[in-house]
């Protein structure tokens, strides 16, 4: 009997202990479930916020892309506007210059007209006078050319006369005359020079031929053309063969 009672007490004590443990375990389970539910709620909320943030970010990126495109377009339009403004400025400056030139030409024409009116001549008379003036100018230029020809012939005649009177007469040419050898023939000992009457070359005039600052020979002019002269080498003055490109200067320059 006592044993039964002890067993019953033991069973009751075990059940009490088991019930107490079950209560504690249940409390822990309830706490874990509550914590899980809380974390699940937070996750759902966070995921919703993340989804919303992603949408906002996508919208912002789209707006940023649109803004960039608008900015590029605006920059292109600004560049085009600047180029157009510069072109218009250049055109305006050109028109201002043309306008200023036109004003000057108008003022000059007005001044000339005033001068013409001050002469007391009619336009036909002025045209006739202009024609006469042009003809007089042309006659003057012809006279100058004839004068040069006559003076050249006179100089030649004087030189020939001086040579006849004095066989040792020295023909002098301009001190600043400079020329070079165009053609040289060592066999026949003559040269063609690039100086003629226009440069002051004279018949029987003597020239020194040099190369690199050294004397090569002396020549005497035997034929003079407008821009050419033919000369022969003087005996005893040939120090080396004359070559094309050698320099020539007057041997007897005018003082």
C-alpha positions as CSV (number, residue, x, y, z in Angstrom):
1,X,0.0,0.0,0.0
2,X,2.7,2.4,1.0
3,X,4.4,1.5,-2.2
4,X,1.4,2.3,-4.3
5,X,1.1,5.6,-2.6
6,X,4.8,6.3,-3.1
7,X,4.4,5.3,-6.8
8,X,1.4,7.5,-7.2
9,X,3.1,10.4,-5.5
10,X,6.1,9.8,-7.8
11,X,3.8,9.8,-10.8
12,X,2.1,12.9,-9.7
13,X,5.4,14.6,-9.0
14,X,6.6,13.5,-12.5
15,X,3.4,14.8,-14.1
16,X,3.8,18.0,-12.2
17,X,7.4,18.3,-13.3
18,X,6.5,17.4,-16.9
19,X,3.6,19.9,-16.8
20,X,6.0,22.6,-15.6
21,X,8.5,21.7,-18.3
22,X,5.8,21.7,-20.9
23,X,4.7,25.1,-19.8
24,X,8.3,26.4,-20.0
25,X,8.8,24.8,-23.4
26,X,5.5,26.2,-24.6
27,X,6.6,29.6,-23.5
28,X,9.8,29.3,-25.4
29,X,8.0,28.1,-28.5
30,X,5.6,30.9,-28.2
31,X,8.5,33.4,-27.8
32,X,10.3,31.9,-30.8
33,X,7.1,32.0,-32.9
34,X,6.5,35.6,-31.9
35,X,10.1,36.6,-32.7
36,X,9.8,34.7,-36.1
37,X,6.6,36.5,-36.9
38,X,8.2,39.8,-35.9
39,X,11.2,39.2,-38.2
40,X,8.9,38.0,-40.9
41,X,6.9,41.2,-40.6
42,X,10.2,43.2,-40.7
43,X,11.4,41.3,-43.8
44,X,8.1,41.8,-45.6
45,X,8.2,45.6,-44.7
46,X,11.9,45.8,-45.7
47,X,11.3,44.0,-48.9
48,X,8.4,46.3,-49.7
49,X,10.5,49.3,-49.0
50,X,13.4,47.8,-51.1
51,X,10.9,47.2,-54.0
52,X,9.7,50.8,-53.6
53,X,13.3,52.1,-53.5
54,X,14.2,50.1,-56.6
55,X,11.2,51.6,-58.4
56,X,12.1,55.1,-57.2
57,X,15.7,54.5,-58.3
58,X,14.6,53.3,-61.8
59,X,12.4,56.3,-62.1
60,X,15.2,58.6,-61.0
61,X,17.6,56.9,-63.5
62,X,15.0,57.3,-66.3
63,X,14.5,61.0,-65.3
64,X,18.3,61.4,-65.2
65,X,18.7,59.9,-68.6
66,X,16.0,62.2,-69.9
67,X,17.7,65.1,-68.3
68,X,21.0,64.1,-69.8
69,X,19.5,63.9,-73.3
70,X,17.8,67.2,-72.8
71,X,21.2,68.7,-71.6
72,X,23.0,67.3,-74.7
73,X,20.3,68.6,-76.9
74,X,20.4,72.0,-75.2
75,X,24.2,72.1,-75.5
76,X,23.9,71.3,-79.3
77,X,21.3,74.0,-79.7
78,X,23.5,76.5,-77.7
79,X,26.6,75.6,-79.9
80,X,24.5,76.0,-83.1
81,X,23.1,79.3,-81.7
82,X,26.7,80.5,-80.9
83,X,27.9,79.6,-84.4
84,X,24.9,81.3,-86.0
85,X,25.5,84.4,-83.9
86,X,29.2,84.5,-84.9
87,X,28.2,84.1,-88.6
88,X,25.7,86.9,-88.2
89,X,28.3,89.0,-86.5
90,X,30.8,88.5,-89.3
91,X,28.1,89.2,-91.9
92,X,27.2,92.4,-89.9
93,X,30.8,93.5,-89.8
94,X,31.2,92.8,-93.6
95,X,28.1,94.8,-94.3
96,X,29.3,97.7,-92.0
97,X,32.6,97.7,-94.0
98,X,30.8,97.7,-97.3
99,X,28.6,100.5,-96.0
100,X,31.6,102.5,-94.9
101,X,33.3,101.9,-98.3
102,X,30.1,102.9,-100.1
103,X,29.9,106.1,-98.0
104,X,33.6,106.9,-98.7
105,X,33.0,106.3,-102.5
106,X,29.9,108.5,-102.4
107,X,31.8,111.2,-100.6
108,X,34.7,110.9,-103.1
109,X,32.2,111.1,-106.0
110,X,30.5,114.1,-104.4
111,X,33.9,115.8,-104.0
112,X,34.9,115.0,-107.6
113,X,31.5,116.2,-108.8
114,X,32.0,119.4,-106.8
115,X,35.5,119.8,-108.4
116,X,34.1,119.3,-111.9
117,X,31.3,121.8,-111.3
118,X,33.9,124.3,-110.0
119,X,35.8,124.1,-113.2
120,X,32.9,125.4,-115.2
121,X,33.2,122.7,-117.8
122,X,30.3,120.5,-118.9
123,X,30.6,116.7,-118.6
124,X,31.3,116.3,-122.4
125,X,34.0,118.9,-122.2
126,X,35.5,117.2,-119.2
127,X,35.5,113.8,-121.1
128,X,37.2,115.5,-124.1
129,X,39.8,117.0,-121.8
130,X,40.4,113.6,-120.2
131,X,40.9,112.1,-123.6
132,X,43.3,114.8,-124.6
133,X,45.2,114.4,-121.3
134,X,45.5,110.6,-121.9
135,X,46.8,111.2,-125.4
136,X,49.3,113.7,-124.1
137,X,50.4,111.2,-121.5
138,X,50.9,108.5,-124.1
139,X,52.8,110.9,-126.4
140,X,55.0,111.9,-123.4
141,X,55.7,108.2,-122.6
142,X,56.6,107.7,-126.3
143,X,58.9,110.7,-126.2
144,X,60.6,109.4,-123.1
145,X,61.2,106.0,-124.9
146,X,62.5,107.8,-128.0
147,X,64.7,110.0,-125.7
148,X,66.2,106.9,-124.1
149,X,66.9,105.3,-127.5
150,X,68.5,108.6,-128.8
151,X,70.6,108.9,-125.6
152,X,71.7,105.3,-126.0
153,X,72.6,105.8,-129.6
154,X,74.4,109.0,-128.7
155,X,76.4,107.2,-126.0
156,X,77.3,104.5,-128.5
157,X,78.4,107.2,-131.0
158,X,80.4,109.0,-128.3
159,X,82.1,105.8,-127.4
160,X,83.0,105.0,-131.0
161,X,84.2,108.5,-131.6
162,X,86.3,108.4,-128.4
163,X,87.7,105.0,-129.5
164,X,88.6,106.5,-133.0
165,X,90.2,109.5,-131.4
166,X,92.0,107.6,-128.7
167,X,92.6,103.8,-129.3
168,X,93.4,103.5,-125.6
169,X,90.0,105.0,-124.6
170,X,88.5,103.1,-121.6
171,X,84.7,102.3,-121.8
172,X,83.2,102.8,-118.4
173,X,79.9,101.2,-117.2
174,X,77.7,101.6,-114.1
175,X,79.5,100.7,-111.0
176,X,76.6,98.8,-109.5
177,X,76.0,96.6,-112.6
178,X,76.1,92.9,-111.7
179,X,75.6,89.9,-114.0
180,X,76.5,86.3,-114.5
181,X,77.6,84.0,-117.3
182,X,74.8,82.2,-119.1
183,X,76.8,80.3,-121.7
184,X,80.6,79.7,-121.8
185,X,82.5,78.3,-124.8
186,X,86.1,77.6,-123.9
187,X,87.0,76.5,-127.4
188,X,86.1,79.8,-129.1
189,X,86.6,81.7,-125.9
190,X,83.3,83.7,-125.8
191,X,80.6,84.0,-123.3
192,X,76.9,85.0,-123.2
193,X,76.0,87.3,-120.3
194,X,72.6,88.1,-118.7
195,X,73.2,91.9,-118.8
196,X,72.3,94.1,-121.8
197,X,71.5,97.7,-122.6
198,X,68.8,97.7,-120.0
199,X,71.4,97.0,-117.3
200,X,74.0,99.4,-118.7
201,X,76.2,97.1,-120.7
202,X,78.2,98.9,-123.4
203,X,80.1,97.9,-126.5
204,X,83.8,97.3,-125.9
205,X,83.1,97.5,-122.1
206,X,85.4,95.2,-120.1
207,X,84.1,92.9,-117.3
208,X,85.9,91.0,-114.6
209,X,84.8,87.3,-114.3
210,X,85.0,85.8,-110.8
211,X,84.0,82.6,-109.0
212,X,83.8,82.3,-105.3
213,X,85.5,85.7,-104.8
214,X,88.5,84.7,-107.0
215,X,89.3,86.3,-110.4
216,X,88.9,83.9,-113.3
217,X,89.2,86.0,-116.4
218,X,88.5,89.4,-118.1
219,X,86.2,89.7,-121.0
220,X,85.3,92.5,-123.5
221,X,81.8,93.0,-124.8
222,X,81.5,92.6,-128.6
223,X,77.7,92.7,-129.0
224,X,75.0,94.2,-126.9
225,X,71.3,93.4,-127.0
226,X,68.4,94.6,-124.9
227,X,68.9,92.0,-122.1
228,X,72.0,90.0,-123.3
229,X,75.6,90.6,-124.2
230,X,78.2,88.6,-126.0
231,X,81.8,89.0,-124.9
232,X,85.2,87.5,-125.8
233,X,88.0,86.5,-123.3
234,X,90.9,89.0,-123.3
235,X,94.3,87.3,-123.9
236,X,96.5,87.2,-120.9
237,X,93.6,87.5,-118.4
238,X,92.5,83.9,-118.5
239,X,93.4,82.3,-115.1
240,X,90.9,79.4,-115.4
241,X,88.1,78.2,-117.7
242,X,85.0,80.4,-117.5
243,X,81.9,78.4,-116.5
244,X,78.2,79.0,-116.4
245,X,77.1,80.9,-113.3
246,X,80.4,82.9,-112.9
247,X,79.8,86.5,-111.7
248,X,80.7,89.5,-113.8
249,X,81.3,93.2,-112.7
250,X,82.6,96.2,-114.6
251,X,86.4,96.3,-114.9
252,X,86.2,100.1,-115.3
253,X,83.3,101.4,-113.3
254,X,82.0,104.9,-113.6
255,X,83.1,107.2,-110.8
